[in-house]
Amino acid sequence: MNNELANRIVHQIKSCDIHLNEIAAIIEDIEDLDEKKKMRRRLGNVFSEIYEILRPIEIEHPSLKI
């Protein structure tokens, strides 16, 4: 992958990060503990999948600020 494309992907993922963190904070307001646990796990899976996208980019393009 060329550097420009990698940089575009990283930029877009970083812009999503703000919203995902806001969702994480909102999830903490869920009163039902089982539901909260499920939502945390699902959001954790999202973060994990994002990491799977970023990790190869980080290895290939270490100069990018990830």
N, C-alpha and C positions, 0 to 999 in steps of 0.2 A: 504494500500500500504506500502511495506517495505521501510525503510529509504534509502537504496541504490538505489532503483528504483526512488524514489522521487528526490533524489539528481541528478540522471542522467537526469531526465526530466528538472529540474531547470537549470542544466548546459547547456543543448541544447537550451532552451529558451533564456537564457542569451546570447548565441552566436548569436542567431537570432536578438537580440535587436540592436546590432551595425548596422546591415544591414537595419533594419526597420527605424532606425533614419536617415540613409543615404538617404533612399527613401523619408522620410518626407522632408528632405532638398531639394532634387531634385524637389519634387512636388511644392515647393515654386517658382521654375523657370517657371512654367506653366503660360503663359500670359493670356489665356482665363480664366476669373474669375469664370465662371460657371463650367468649367472643373476642375479648381483647387479646388473649393469647393467640388465637387463630389469625387475627389481623396482624399482629406483630410478626408471626411466622411468615405470612404471605408477603408482607413488606420486606422482611429479611430476605426472602427469596428474590424479590426484585433487585435489591442491592447486590445480592450474590450474582445474579445474571448480568448486571451492569459491570461488575468487576470482571466477569468473564469476557466482556467486550473490551474493557480498558487494558487488561493485563498484557495481551499480545501487542497492543499499540505501545504500551510503556516499554516493552522489551525492544521492539523494533525502532522506536523513536524516543530514546531516553532524554533527548533535549526538550521534549514537550513537558510542560508543567502539569502533571496529573494530580 
